[in-house]
Amino acid sequence: MKKLSTILLLLILGQCLYAQQLLTTRTDKNKFPLVDLNPAAIYVDSTDDWLVNKVATLLQTDIARITGKMPAIIHDIADAPEHLVIIGTENSAAIKTLVRNKKADYSGLKGKWETYRIHTIQSPFPQVEKALVITGSDKRGTAYGVLELSRQAGVSPWYWWADVPVKKQATIFIKSSSWQSTTPSVKYRGIFINDEAPAFANWTKEKFGGFNHKVYEHMFELLLRLKANYLWPAMWGNAFNDDDTLNPVIADKWGIVMGSSHHEPMLRAHDEWRRYGNGPWNYVKNEATLRDFWRKGIMRMRNHESIVTIGMRGDGDEPMTEGTATALLERIVKDQRQIITDITGKPAAATPQLWALYKEVQDYYDKGMRVPDDVTLLLCDDNWGNIRKLPHPGETVRGGGYGIYYHFDYVGDPRNYKWINTNNIARVWEQMHLAKAYGADRIWIVNVGDLKPMEFPISFFLEYAWDTNRWQEDNLRDYYTQWAAEQFGAAYAKQIGEIQRLYGQYAARRKPELLNADTYSLTAYNEAARVLHEWESLQAVTEKLYKNIPPAHKDACFQLVLHPVKANTIVHQLYYAVAMNRQLAARQDSGANAWADKAKQLYISDSLLSKEYNQLADGKWNHMMDQTHIGYTYWQQPDYNSMPAVTYVSTHQPTPTTPPSTNDTSRYFSLPAARYSKAVNSAGITWKVIPDIGRTGDGITTFPVTRTVPLSKNSPCLEYVINSPDTGLITITALISPTLDFTGGKGLKYGISVDNETPVVMSLHENGDWNKWVADNILRPVTSHRLHTAGRHIIRYWMISPAVVLQQLVVDAGGLQETYLPPPATGSR
């Protein structure tokens, strides 16, 4: 029965994993035998693009890893055996022959971007009985098709970067059919290596001698296996084009579109200005020098596929001088585009460009600054995952379109978060779904810090960018299982997927760098103990899994599953111990001493866990856990982790305390948003739950996310029922996912009412402490109401603006205690 369940799960996962399932376990004469007694040979035209030949060798190596059988690569159809894999673009001699002989029709690929077709053909050539043909609309399309086959056969994109073992099997058969991919939902999809010291920088220096083409080749391969095509390279003291002149050459061979960060115009790294710049980084005072500096960047670009960042920020990613004139910035852009025209010999519009509306640069745009229509406007989040601005629905379409610069890692206010993954993919989906719905889909680039340990959210971000129709609010939980199955197999998929789901929700509550002994209350609703119990329970489940998982998977399981859970648990245990120590020491209770000792041991455990990670796989990842994360005193990281202060009590003279009352005198209702009693849909608006987006559960919002509805008695609303024994004044706190007014209006709004009163309209952005609500990862607007009678009451939450995600309503009828998370959920009281 267990074996049957595993087979069924495999079949289900096969449908979830890929919209186009290529492989089959059944063998018959109608299937293509990629590997049977012998592997099929691989044909590639040696004169086809370098990348096409490269992915042919990757497929050859992947098949050998999976089956232990090495396919032959041939370049002449005359040498072909009866079963053949044909890989090529329209430039391939074999592909041309198939089209000419009407054995295949690839007109459906013509003019498309990065699209591939995989199909089987009977007797394509006289000596070939059957062929599997993989071709693309361009070189990357072909590469994606080939690597999709490898992925489905059992080679994870993370086989090198996270030591995920390949799935071993003796035979591989392909269904006899035809599949064509969709055009990617987002044209340019990539990552930004940033804030890369000390971890990535020290690792790269030790393993590769620096940020050279040897380490970047591993990154380029990863990007292609994840169906990405775009990279902003490391830039903290590094310069991609200058550190190794092979870097841009190899990037172009791999088909990776190169760019530079939001404050590095004209493909020149910031560190190059430190190395070669002369005079101030100021266009008014140093125009000629800057123009020459930028000119060399475009000269070095040659014909390599690139997106050129234009515009200018202050030196070192700082704002430009106060009062910078829009006219000056527009002149800078005009001069930069003239340089592009002069160097390339083509109109500036022929070279893709972006202007990043990052931080204060968006203010220039809002005040009227404009760039030519062909330039992509790269819109940004607030560095904490909240998109700042999106195009207005229905506005004139720009030739260059819009993109999004997003963050999984950040250095800056209110505190750096660089150590470990704290990204809840439910939140990532919600924000990037907004971007797509509002038309920001030309470029998606995400700051991933050191790349490790962001493997899971990187996978999701890039998969969603490839096909935004694949993942929706109603199937988002399937992603956790899919990803786990791809890394660890069907037998562990559900369990690991559940660990990843809970981890993402718990870790996103508050960045570890922001945690301290006061974050969670020791007394109110037993909050600190409840949170710690959740982490310790998750760790226990994860450690049991790790103990039982096959040895071949242990390194990958440690990196991707066990380490993040255990690391976060230890930090929570540490601050709980410190909190208990301080509470007891304040009472002169010598029990504080045991908690002080425990805190010190946990601090050591944190260090030992980082050391264990660094020594993993014979030291392959040494330095990747060098990032400090304990002992912050302001936004910037400390040079070293430091033990939180604890107190020892020399004389046990405990202050008498009043025993806690067994009767809860507070009167409150804690109402999870998804547990409404009634949802009223109207005006084409529908309420839908987004699973796991909340700090303690699900969230709910309206779809489509582009629709605003004026408040009326017929507006969409949610109803919640409470039973109160009392009358009088109450407050209602709406716990709402962080958001910015991306519409550029006067704030996103909602309404709240009790019984038949006129709804109180709340604007989320009129007043507020941004530093606090991004640190807390929640908005907490409060409204006041009056209960005129005891008994049953209906609270209505009214939709006004789109994209407001409600997590919880907390009703305080007197005595509600302050906590970081909402108090435990209640029913009618």
C-alpha angles and dihedrals in degrees: 000000000000090000091051091050090052091050091049091049089050091053092048092047089049089061093043096045099057136016086214111044107197105173131075133186092212119093125207138132092272093062125083110243104221086171123005122134085335132013120256114252120251119230122199128163107243089215093055118100118303091242092055090053090046095054089048088061090045090054090048091052093043093053090049090051091051102041106016088239119113115215119218119244114218132184099193123065088212087070094053122125124215094278118048140172110212117200123183154109125246086282092067115110091221093050090050090051093050091052093044092050090046091240089126139016118210098170088114089068096050114121094358125130119245095332123150139195126206119189144146125242128196115226098348091166130020097259096034116089096187136357136196107214123200115184136155142203086246139358095280092048089055091047092050090052093051094046091046087060090051091048094052091045090058113277111122118213084236096057091116104024095049102018093244106172120232119251107255119221135154099221137028123195128185124212114250100243144089129264130183122188124228120250108267114270090225118040100212116032123176156123137256119220103212144149082031098161130126100006109038093028094054092043093050093047092051097044103033107013093252141321095325135141091274094068094035092056088063088050094048091052091049091051093052092047087053090048092247125137109182137074140182103196130221112289110174098113089332133109116194098204096037103041093060121006089207091063097083092037093054092042090057092048090053090050094243114152108224128212139160130238128276093271100040107083127196097016093291119130119233090238090059088065088054089050101041109007121116123202129354125336088242125120094204094053101030109027099139094050093048093048090053091047091052093043090061090053092057092043089055091050091069109165095329112132106254145153110224118217110219133189126050141260128187122283113289097015092300127137115270119253115304112272095022106180120242088219090060093051091048089052090050090054092047091051093047091052090050088055089052090051094046095049100040097038089225133098111280090244089067090070115067111241137179135200112205114217091206121163109313093008088075087059089059089053093047089052092055109275112147137186128201117291095248092061116097112235104223105208118199145210122235090261088262099076100271114122111230102200140007132183117269112256110256097017119137111288114246119226090227093041126202134289141186131238107200135180136229090160133028145179112208146050135025087014140321116262109193108124109081143355112284098160120125106207091209087066092043089052093049094052097041090046086058090051092053094044091053094046103257096135109118096091132012114183124169129198104231100173109211093359088235126100091025096079097122100048090041089056092051096044093052096041090051091048089053094053118007090179092062098070125047136160091268097056102029093110089060089067093069091055093044093052093046091050091052092053102034109015134253095289091068100026101101095043096047091042090055091049090051091048094052093041092054092051095045096043094050093058092084132347112252089236088062097046121108140158091277100051095094125036118248092200112029110087089332087279101162093048092047092052092046091049090055092053095044092048090051091049092050091053091046095049091050090051091047091051092054101039115105115269093245090063098045098093092049092043091051093051099040104031119009102040098054091046094046094043093053092044092053092051091050091047090050095054092043090054091048091049092050091047092053094045094052094040090055087059093046088245112155089212082085089076095066090051090050090053090047092051091052091050091050090050088055090046089056090055093046091051091054088049090051090054092048091051094047119124092014091309096308091142099038111158095016089112097044092108114119116231110159123075105033114166098176137356097299121079120255118247089239137015110260131201113248113246117267132183131225121209113218098186122040104226104141117196110238111255131198110248111246113263116252088215117078104222094185115099112209143137119216107197120187106219096232092056096073121151093222137007117205112204119190144148091035091302121129129191114228134178120237104206119231097356092121127082090245103017145329130339133213133215141154130271138245090045093208096066126097119191125199110235115260138143088270096051121125111272144163122230126212124184124215131177112213124186090200140060129215141068120350134174126216119207114199110207104210130179112254112270140161127218094261090172093070092234131118097289137302111277143204134175131228129192141167119221110320100338121126108270117257107232115219127195113207097206109040093092131003147121105254092190091056100045096047090047090049092039091224144083116225111191113175129208130187125225139164129234107213096186137027119246134042120014133174119221113200124200109200127208115226106145126035125241096036106136114203116205104172145347117220117194116199114199092168138322101022108166122227117254137162094234123038115274117262114296116266136196123214110321 
